[in-house]
């Protein structure tokens, strides 16, 4: 039976095990008895609304899943979901992306589908197979696919290894079947010859050829840490900073 249709106790036990916590560990964190936690997991006791939210907080459960927990326990959702097309949400995301120009920046959802990007991103991904650029554009697939950006990425082996390791962690932590399937698909794509070299720098640079010029970036990730709306809490903003004057000048021209 799917855990999404399961009783609250099954949700609780599944996420506790996913976080590699014992019943005693979680009980101590939540300041309840191990016996009471055991009763909640087995269905011999039902949690209050506040208890559901307390346990979800201790397990760092995403807001979307917290609403599912509440529904499984017989309560109304606590977190609204307006979606990425909501005007106020889109305005917040667009403001962040525009402020990063002329450097590239893009926002992706929990499945790595492109939600929005600033004007610099378009020229960088132009030339990829139109099928990869048809919505929804999956950024991971676009980057690693041989018909996408992969042929233009410098140190593709290291970048591929980094992307797949990041996706594997997300799939493991979230248990999201869409991420699990995406990881399987990307692992099956052709890999560059040889093993990925261990990066010598403190951070792995992202190098992308654009015509005759090789652009070199340092990438950072940003989330809306105080978000109380489901879709906004799931957004990730990927920002790119130029590492040399050649890249800065190319971005100014773009």
C-alpha positions in Angstrom: 0.0 0.0 0.0 1.3 3.5 -0.8 2.6 5.4 2.2 0.6 8.4 0.9 -2.6 6.6 1.6 -1.3 5.0 4.8 -2.3 5.8 8.4 -0.3 8.5 10.2 1.7 5.8 12.1 3.1 4.4 8.8 4.1 7.9 7.6 5.8 8.5 11.0 7.7 5.2 11.0 8.8 5.6 7.4 10.2 9.0 7.9 11.9 8.1 11.2 13.6 5.2 9.5 14.6 7.4 6.5 16.2 9.8 8.9 18.0 6.8 10.6 16.6 7.7 14.0 15.6 5.1 16.6 12.3 5.5 18.5 14.3 6.6 21.5 16.2 9.2 19.5 13.0 10.8 18.1 11.2 10.6 21.5 14.0 12.5 23.2 14.0 15.1 20.5 10.2 15.5 20.6 10.1 15.4 24.4 7.7 12.5 24.6 8.0 8.9 25.9 9.2 6.1 23.7 6.1 4.2 24.7 3.8 6.9 23.4 5.8 7.2 20.1 5.5 3.4 19.7 1.8 3.6 20.2 1.5 6.4 17.6 3.5 4.3 15.0 1.4 1.2 15.6 -2.0 3.1 15.6 -2.8 2.3 19.2 -2.9 6.0 19.8 -3.7 8.9 17.6 -1.7 12.2 17.7 -3.1 15.6 18.2 -2.6 18.2 15.5 0.2 19.8 17.4 1.9 16.5 18.0 1.8 15.7 14.2 3.5 19.1 13.5 6.0 18.6 16.3 7.1 15.2 15.1 7.3 16.4 11.5 9.4 19.3 12.6 11.9 17.1 14.4 12.2 14.8 11.3 12.5 17.8 9.0 9.6 16.6 6.9 8.9 18.8 3.8 5.8 21.0 4.0 4.0 19.0 1.3 4.5 15.8 3.3 3.4 17.6 6.6 0.0 18.3 4.9 -0.2 14.6 4.0 0.5 13.7 7.6 -2.2 16.0 8.9 -4.7 14.5 6.4 -3.8 11.0 7.5 -4.4 12.0 11.1 -7.8 13.5 10.2 -6.8 17.2 10.3 -6.9 20.0 7.7 -3.7 21.0 5.9 -1.6 23.6 7.7 0.4 25.0 4.8 -1.2 26.6 1.7 -0.1 25.7 -1.8 -0.6 28.4 -4.4 1.8 27.1 -6.9 4.6 28.7 -9.0 2.1 30.7 -11.1 0.7 32.5 -8.2 1.5 36.3 -8.8 3.0 37.0 -5.4 5.2 33.9 -5.5 6.3 34.6 -9.1 7.1 38.2 -8.2 9.4 37.0 -5.4 11.2 34.6 -7.5 11.6 37.0 -10.5 13.0 39.7 -8.2 15.7 37.3 -6.9 16.6 36.2 -10.4 16.7 39.7 -11.9 18.9 41.0 -9.1 21.5 38.4 -10.1 21.8 39.7 -13.7 23.9 39.8 -15.7 25.1 36.6 -14.1 22.9 33.5 -14.8 20.3 32.4 -12.3 17.5 30.0 -12.5 14.8 28.5 -10.2 13.8 24.8 -10.2 11.1 22.9 -8.4 11.6 19.7 -6.3 11.9 17.6 -9.4 14.5 19.8 -11.1 12.0 21.2 -13.5 12.7 24.8 -14.6 10.3 27.3 -13.0 11.9 30.5 -14.1 15.3 32.0 -15.3 16.8 35.4 -15.9 17.6 36.6 -19.4 21.2 35.4 -19.3 20.2 31.8 -19.2 18.5 31.6 -22.6 21.6 32.1 -24.7 23.6 29.6 -22.6 21.2 26.8 -23.3 20.4 27.7 -26.9 21.3 25.0 -29.4 20.2 22.0 -27.2 17.7 19.5 -28.7 14.3 21.2 -28.9 12.8 18.2 -27.2 14.9 18.9 -24.1 13.8 22.6 -24.2 10.1 21.8 -24.4 8.3 22.3 -21.1 8.7 21.3 -18.5 12.5 21.6 -19.0 14.3 19.3 -16.6 17.6 21.1 -15.8 19.4 17.9 -14.7 18.4 16.1 -18.0 19.3 19.2 -20.1 22.8 19.4 -18.5 23.8 15.7 -18.7 22.1 14.6 -22.0 24.4 14.2 -25.0 21.8 16.2 -27.0 21.8 18.9 -24.4 24.7 20.8 -22.7 26.9 17.8 -22.0 29.1 18.2 -25.1 29.9 21.8 -24.1 30.6 21.2 -20.4 34.2 21.2 -19.3 35.3 18.4 -16.9 32.0 16.6 -17.7 33.0 13.5 -15.7 33.5 15.5 -12.5 30.3 17.6 -13.1 28.3 14.5 -13.9 29.5 12.7 -10.8 28.7 15.8 -8.7 25.2 16.1 -10.2 24.3 12.4 -9.8 25.6 12.4 -6.2 23.5 15.4 -5.4 20.4 13.9 -7.0 21.0 10.5 -5.2 21.1 12.3 -1.8 17.9 14.1 -2.6 16.2 10.9 -3.7 17.3 9.1 -0.6 16.3 11.8 1.8 12.9 12.6 0.2 12.0 9.1 -1.0 10.4 10.8 -4.0 9.7 8.2 -6.7 10.0 10.9 -9.4 13.6 11.7 -8.3 14.4 8.0 -8.0 13.3 7.5 -11.6 15.1 10.6 -12.8 18.3 9.3 -11.2 17.9 5.9 -12.9 17.4 7.7 -16.3 20.4 9.9 -15.9 22.7 7.2 -14.8 21.9 5.3 -18.0 23.0 8.2 -20.2 26.4 7.8 -21.8 29.2 8.7 -19.4 32.5 10.4 -20.6 35.5 8.0 -20.9 37.6 7.6 -17.8 36.8 8.2 -14.1 35.8 11.6 -12.8 38.8 13.3 -11.3 38.7 14.5 -7.8 38.5 18.3 -7.8 41.5 20.1 -6.4 39.8 23.4 -5.7 37.6 24.2 -2.7 34.6 24.1 -5.0 34.0 22.5 -8.4 33.9 25.1 -11.1 31.3 24.8 -13.8 32.8 25.4 -17.3 30.6 25.8 -20.3 31.7 26.5 -23.9 29.7 29.2 -25.7 30.9 29.4 -29.3 34.7 29.9 -29.2 34.7 31.1 -25.5 34.8 28.9 -22.4 32.8 30.4 -19.6 33.9 29.5 -16.0 31.5 29.8 -13.1 31.2 29.1 -9.4 27.7 27.9 -8.6 25.8 28.4 -5.4 22.4 27.2 -4.2 19.7 29.2 -2.4 16.4 28.3 -0.9 13.6 30.3 0.7 14.4 29.2 4.2 11.4 30.9 5.9 8.9 29.8 3.4 5.5 28.7 4.8 4.0 27.9 1.4 4.4 24.5 -0.1 5.6 25.3 -3.6 7.9 28.1 -2.5 9.5 25.9 0.1 10.4 23.4 -2.6 12.0 25.9 -4.9 15.8 26.0 -5.3 17.6 29.0 -6.9 20.8 28.1 -8.7 23.1 31.1 -9.2 26.3 31.3 -11.2 29.2 33.7 -10.5 31.9 34.4 -13.1 35.4 33.2 -12.2 37.4 35.2 -14.7 37.3 38.4 -16.7 36.6 36.5 -20.0 33.4 35.2 -18.5 32.4 38.5 -17.0 32.9 40.2 -20.3 30.9 37.5 -22.2 28.0 37.9 -19.7 28.0 41.6 -20.2 27.7 41.1 -23.9 24.8 38.6 -23.5 
